[in-house]
Amino acid sequence: MQIGPYTLKNQLIVAPMAGVTDRPFRMLCKRLGAGMAVSEMITANKALWTTKKTLLRADHSGEVEPIVVQIAGGDAAMLAEAAQLNVARGAQIIDINMGCPAKKVCNVAAGSALLRDLDNVGRILDAVVRAVDVPVTLKTRTGWSSEVKTALQVAKMAEDAGIAALALHGRTREDMYRGAAEYDTIAAVKRAVAIPVIANGDIDSPHKAKQVLDDTGADAIMIGRAAQGRPWIFREIQHFLDTGETLLPPRISEIDDIMQGHLDELYRFYGEYSGCRIARKHIAWYTRGLRGSNEFRQAMYALESTSAQRQAVAQYFATLAARSERLEYVSTGPHEDEDATACAGD
């Protein structure tokens, strides 16, 4: 998989997710097998560039290349300037958000709302590509609604503008995250353009990853929600693609180490107060479906310090390890904190 001068180590990409793909999460996913990870979206609104949230989202210290920053907005000139700023801050690839379905994004004519105005789509693509000397990629959806399908038009516009790769979520904005992803649309886009196409939507297992690659002919796949609480999914997928074999569930001791390391990075990155609170959703995702996890989470949510939180996690995993060497999921259900992210990535 090639994006501009960057050759990725594999076909597995972490989707941009607001409130999730911060630097600690991106680095963890890359360590566990992802070939590339896209940042949380950074606003093109210049008035917000110096806020603490934006500065944290633009922090790439120590991150493995390529460093990919997603920008969001509805004005071509503002997006071009945002692209230049983020390149100056270390971005090696700029990604344009035309896929986020969140109301607060669409209400300012950004994200997937842009798919209702293809003239503006063209202006934005041309302006951002011209503004920077690094590859520019695009993440979008199949259209605004079932009546307004724009995937093929936008893909051809992107190719003509010089976009280096296109990530396509197989749903319209109207669909949000409901229903089945349209892999046939992704396949049609792949046949229509020569630039790399990245398939996104409902990829939650090694078998599904292979199926989507086979069915769409895509050059890569992008995984979002399925990586929340399970960042090792990337190595599981790569192993299956390489060997046709499914890895055993990971050892509890290893997942305890991974999780504790992730918590430490969150605490260092955000500090005591914010780190403790941001870690709660990650702990909930890590423990979803495990034995006794509901009771554990209710107690964990009440903890107010990172030390107490870390100790509770260690005790919980020690209890699991006393019963089994490897992770055992005893229940499945809707993704917890489904609405915790402004734009959930897939």
C-alpha positions as CSV (number, residue, x, y, z in Angstrom):
1,M,0.0,0.0,0.0
2,Q,1.6,3.2,-1.2
3,I,0.5,6.8,-0.3
4,G,2.7,9.3,-2.0
5,P,6.3,8.5,-1.0
6,Y,5.2,6.3,2.0
7,T,5.0,2.6,1.7
8,L,2.9,1.1,4.5
9,K,3.9,-2.1,6.1
10,N,0.5,-3.6,5.4
11,Q,-3.1,-2.9,4.3
12,L,-4.5,-2.1,7.8
13,I,-5.4,1.4,8.7
14,V,-6.8,2.9,11.9
15,A,-9.8,5.1,11.2
16,P,-9.9,8.6,12.5
17,M,-12.2,8.8,15.5
18,A,-12.9,11.9,17.6
19,G,-12.2,11.3,21.2
20,V,-10.4,8.0,20.5
21,T,-7.5,8.2,18.0
22,D,-5.3,10.4,20.1
23,R,-1.5,9.9,20.1
24,P,-1.5,7.2,22.8
25,F,-4.1,5.1,20.9
26,R,-2.5,5.6,17.5
27,M,0.9,4.5,18.8
28,L,-0.6,1.5,20.5
29,C,-2.5,0.4,17.3
30,K,0.7,0.8,15.2
31,R,2.7,-1.3,17.8
32,L,0.0,-4.0,17.6
33,G,0.0,-4.3,13.8
34,A,-1.7,-1.3,12.1
35,G,0.2,0.1,9.1
36,M,-1.1,3.6,9.5
37,A,-3.3,5.5,11.9
38,V,-5.2,8.8,11.2
39,S,-5.5,11.5,13.8
40,E,-8.7,12.8,15.4
41,M,-10.1,15.5,13.1
42,I,-8.7,19.0,13.6
43,T,-10.9,21.9,12.9
44,A,-10.2,24.3,10.1
45,N,-11.6,27.1,12.2
46,K,-8.5,29.3,12.9
47,A,-10.1,30.6,16.2
48,L,-9.8,27.2,17.7
49,W,-6.2,26.3,16.7
50,T,-4.7,27.3,20.0
51,T,-7.2,25.6,22.3
52,K,-5.9,22.8,24.5
53,K,-8.0,20.2,22.7
54,T,-6.6,21.2,19.2
55,L,-3.0,21.3,20.5
56,L,-3.3,17.9,22.0
57,R,-4.8,16.5,18.8
58,A,-1.8,18.0,16.9
59,D,0.8,16.4,19.2
60,H,2.7,13.7,17.3
61,S,5.8,13.5,19.5
62,G,7.5,10.1,19.1
63,E,4.9,8.8,16.7
64,V,5.8,6.2,14.1
65,E,5.7,7.5,10.5
66,P,3.7,8.3,8.5
67,I,2.0,11.0,10.6
68,V,-1.5,11.5,9.2
69,V,-3.7,14.4,10.3
70,Q,-7.3,14.8,9.4
71,I,-8.8,18.3,8.9
72,A,-12.5,19.2,8.9
73,G,-14.3,22.2,7.7
74,G,-16.5,23.6,4.9
75,D,-14.5,26.4,3.5
76,A,-11.8,25.7,0.9
77,A,-9.5,28.6,1.9
78,M,-9.7,27.7,5.6
79,L,-9.0,24.1,5.0
80,A,-6.0,24.9,2.8
81,E,-4.6,27.1,5.6
82,A,-5.3,24.4,8.2
83,A,-3.4,21.9,6.0
84,Q,-0.4,24.2,5.8
85,L,-0.4,24.7,9.6
86,N,-0.5,21.0,10.3
87,V,2.2,20.2,7.8
88,A,4.3,22.8,9.7
89,R,3.5,20.9,12.9
90,G,4.7,17.6,11.5
91,A,1.9,16.1,9.4
92,Q,3.3,14.0,6.6
93,I,-0.1,13.2,5.1
94,I,-3.2,15.4,5.2
95,D,-6.6,13.7,5.2
96,I,-9.8,15.7,4.4
97,N,-13.0,14.8,6.3
98,M,-16.0,14.4,4.1
99,G,-17.5,11.5,6.0
100,C,-18.3,12.5,9.6
101,P,-22.1,12.2,10.1
102,A,-22.2,13.9,13.5
103,K,-24.9,16.7,13.7
104,K,-22.5,19.3,15.2
105,V,-20.1,18.7,12.2
106,C,-22.8,18.6,9.5
107,N,-24.6,21.7,11.0
108,V,-21.6,23.8,10.0
109,A,-21.6,22.4,6.5
110,A,-18.6,20.1,7.1
111,G,-18.0,16.4,7.2
112,S,-20.6,14.4,5.1
113,A,-22.7,17.5,4.7
114,L,-20.3,18.5,2.0
115,L,-21.7,15.7,-0.2
116,R,-24.7,17.9,-0.9
117,D,-22.5,20.5,-2.6
118,L,-20.2,18.9,-5.1
119,D,-19.0,22.3,-6.4
120,N,-17.6,23.0,-3.0
121,V,-16.2,19.5,-2.8
122,G,-14.2,20.4,-5.9
123,R,-13.0,23.7,-4.6
124,I,-11.9,22.1,-1.3
125,L,-10.0,19.2,-3.0
126,D,-8.2,21.6,-5.4
127,A,-7.3,24.1,-2.7
128,V,-5.9,21.6,-0.2
129,V,-3.9,19.7,-2.7
130,R,-2.4,22.9,-4.1
131,A,-1.7,24.3,-0.6
132,V,0.8,21.6,0.6
133,D,3.6,19.5,-0.8
134,V,2.6,16.3,1.1
135,P,0.1,13.7,0.0
136,V,-3.5,14.6,0.6
137,T,-6.1,11.8,1.1
138,L,-9.9,11.9,1.4
139,K,-12.3,10.1,3.7
140,T,-15.9,10.1,2.6
141,R,-19.2,8.2,2.4
142,T,-21.3,6.8,-0.4
143,G,-23.5,9.9,-0.4
144,W,-25.8,12.1,1.7
145,S,-28.8,9.8,1.5
146,S,-30.2,6.9,-0.5
147,E,-31.5,9.5,-3.0
148,V,-28.2,11.4,-3.2
149,K,-25.4,8.9,-3.9
150,T,-22.2,10.7,-4.9
151,A,-19.4,8.1,-4.4
152,L,-18.4,7.7,-8.0
153,Q,-18.5,11.4,-8.8
154,V,-16.5,12.4,-5.7
155,A,-14.0,9.6,-6.3
156,K,-13.3,10.8,-9.9
157,M,-13.2,14.4,-8.7
158,A,-10.6,13.4,-6.0
159,E,-8.5,11.5,-8.6
160,D,-8.6,14.5,-11.0
161,A,-7.6,16.9,-8.1
162,G,-4.5,14.9,-7.2
163,I,-5.8,13.1,-4.1
164,A,-3.4,10.4,-3.2
165,A,-5.8,7.8,-1.7
166,L,-9.5,7.6,-1.0
167,A,-11.1,6.0,2.1
168,L,-14.8,5.1,1.5
169,H,-17.2,4.3,4.3
170,G,-19.9,2.1,2.7
171,R,-22.9,4.1,4.1
172,T,-24.6,7.4,3.4
173,R,-24.8,10.1,6.0
174,E,-28.5,9.3,6.4
175,D,-27.5,5.7,7.4
176,M,-25.2,6.9,10.2
177,Y,-24.0,3.5,11.4
178,R,-27.1,1.5,10.7
179,G,-27.7,-1.2,8.2
180,A,-25.1,-3.1,6.2
181,A,-22.1,-1.4,4.5
182,E,-22.3,-1.1,0.7
183,Y,-19.3,-3.1,-0.4
184,D,-20.6,-3.2,-3.9
185,T,-20.3,0.6,-4.1
186,I,-16.7,0.4,-2.8
187,A,-16.0,-2.2,-5.5
188,A,-17.5,0.1,-8.2
189,V,-15.3,3.0,-7.0
190,K,-12.2,0.8,-7.0
191,R,-12.9,-0.1,-10.6
192,A,-13.5,3.5,-11.6
193,V,-10.3,5.1,-10.4
194,A,-6.6,4.4,-10.4
195,I,-5.8,5.9,-7.0
196,P,-5.7,3.6,-3.9
197,V,-9.1,2.9,-2.4
198,I,-9.5,2.0,1.3
199,A,-12.6,0.1,2.3
200,N,-14.3,1.1,5.6
201,G,-17.3,-0.1,7.5
202,D,-18.3,-3.1,9.6
203,I,-14.9,-4.7,9.5
204,D,-14.7,-6.4,12.9
205,S,-12.9,-9.7,12.5
206,P,-10.1,-11.3,10.5
207,H,-12.6,-13.3,8.3
208,K,-14.6,-10.1,7.6
209,A,-11.4,-8.2,6.7
210,K,-10.4,-10.9,4.1
211,Q,-14.0,-11.0,2.8
212,V,-14.1,-7.2,2.3
213,L,-10.6,-7.1,0.6
214,D,-11.7,-9.9,-1.7
215,D,-15.2,-8.5,-2.5
216,T,-14.2,-4.9,-3.1
217,G,-10.7,-5.3,-4.5
218,A,-9.7,-2.5,-2.2
219,D,-6.0,-1.7,-1.7
220,A,-6.5,-1.5,2.1
221,I,-9.1,-1.6,4.9
222,M,-9.8,0.9,7.6
223,I,-11.0,-0.2,11.0
224,G,-12.5,2.1,13.6
225,R,-15.0,0.9,16.3
226,A,-13.8,-2.7,16.3
227,A,-10.4,-1.5,17.5
228,Q,-11.8,0.2,20.6
229,G,-10.8,-2.0,23.5
230,R,-9.3,-4.5,21.0
231,P,-6.3,-2.8,19.4
232,W,-4.7,-6.2,18.9
233,I,-7.3,-6.8,16.1
234,F,-4.7,-5.6,13.6
235,R,-2.2,-8.4,14.4
236,E,-5.1,-10.9,14.3
237,I,-6.2,-9.7,10.9
238,Q,-2.6,-9.7,9.5
239,H,-2.0,-13.2,10.8
240,F,-5.1,-14.5,9.1
241,L,-4.3,-12.7,5.8
242,D,-0.8,-14.2,5.9
243,T,-1.6,-17.7,7.0
244,G,-5.3,-18.4,6.7
245,E,-5.2,-19.3,10.4
246,T,-7.0,-17.7,13.3
247,L,-4.9,-16.8,16.3
248,L,-5.9,-18.0,19.7
249,P,-7.4,-15.4,22.0
250,P,-4.7,-13.4,23.7
251,R,-3.4,-14.3,27.1
252,I,-5.0,-12.3,29.9
253,S,-1.5,-11.4,31.3
254,E,-0.6,-9.8,28.0
255,I,-3.8,-7.8,27.7
256,D,-3.4,-6.6,31.3
257,D,0.1,-5.4,30.3
258,I,-1.2,-3.7,27.1
259,M,-4.0,-2.0,29.0
260,Q,-1.9,-0.8,31.9
261,G,0.6,0.6,29.4
262,H,-2.2,2.4,27.5
263,L,-3.5,3.8,30.8
264,D,0.0,5.1,31.7
265,E,0.3,6.8,28.3
266,L,-3.2,8.4,28.7
267,Y,-2.3,9.7,32.2
268,R,1.0,11.2,31.0
269,F,-0.7,12.7,27.9
270,Y,-3.7,14.3,29.6
271,G,-2.7,14.6,33.2
272,E,-4.3,13.3,36.4
273,Y,-7.8,14.8,36.1
274,S,-8.5,14.5,32.4
275,G,-6.5,11.3,32.1
276,C,-8.6,9.5,34.7
277,R,-11.8,10.5,33.0
278,I,-10.7,9.8,29.4
279,A,-9.4,6.4,30.5
280,R,-12.9,5.3,31.7
281,K,-14.3,4.8,28.2
282,H,-11.2,2.8,27.1
283,I,-11.4,0.6,30.2
284,A,-15.1,0.0,29.4
285,W,-14.2,-1.0,25.9
286,Y,-11.4,-3.3,27.0
287,T,-13.6,-5.2,29.4
288,R,-16.8,-5.3,27.3
289,G,-18.2,-8.8,27.2
290,L,-15.8,-10.3,29.8
291,R,-16.9,-12.1,33.0
292,G,-18.1,-9.7,35.7
293,S,-17.4,-6.7,33.6
294,N,-20.7,-4.9,34.2
295,E,-20.2,-4.8,38.0
296,F,-16.5,-3.9,37.6
297,R,-17.3,-0.9,35.3
298,Q,-20.0,0.5,37.6
299,A,-17.4,0.6,40.4
300,M,-14.7,1.8,38.2
301,Y,-16.7,4.8,36.9
302,A,-16.8,6.2,40.5
303,L,-13.1,6.2,40.9
304,E,-11.6,9.7,40.9
305,S,-7.8,9.1,40.8
306,T,-5.5,7.4,38.3
307,S,-3.9,5.3,41.0
308,A,-7.2,3.9,42.2
309,Q,-8.2,3.3,38.6
310,R,-5.0,1.5,37.8
311,Q,-5.3,-0.7,40.9
312,A,-8.9,-1.6,40.1
313,V,-8.0,-2.7,36.6
314,A,-5.1,-4.8,37.9
315,Q,-7.4,-6.5,40.4
316,Y,-10.0,-7.2,37.8
317,F,-7.6,-8.8,35.4
318,A,-6.0,-10.8,38.2
319,T,-9.5,-12.2,39.0
320,L,-9.9,-13.2,35.3
321,A,-6.5,-14.8,35.2
322,A,-7.3,-17.0,38.1
323,R,-10.1,-18.6,36.0
324,S,-8.4,-18.8,32.6
325,E,-5.1,-18.2,30.9
326,R,-6.8,-16.5,27.9
327,L,-9.5,-14.0,27.3
328,E,-13.0,-15.5,27.4
329,Y,-15.9,-13.4,26.2
330,V,-19.2,-14.5,27.8
331,S,-21.5,-12.0,26.2
332,T,-21.9,-9.6,23.3
333,G,-24.0,-6.6,22.9
334,P,-24.2,-3.1,21.5
335,H,-21.0,-1.1,21.6
336,E,-20.9,0.7,24.9
337,D,-20.5,4.5,24.7
338,E,-21.5,4.3,21.1
339,D,-22.2,8.0,21.1
340,A,-19.0,8.9,23.0
341,T,-17.2,9.8,19.8
342,A,-18.2,12.7,17.6
343,C,-17.3,10.7,14.5
344,A,-16.9,7.0,15.1
345,G,-14.7,6.2,12.1
346,D,-16.6,3.2,10.7
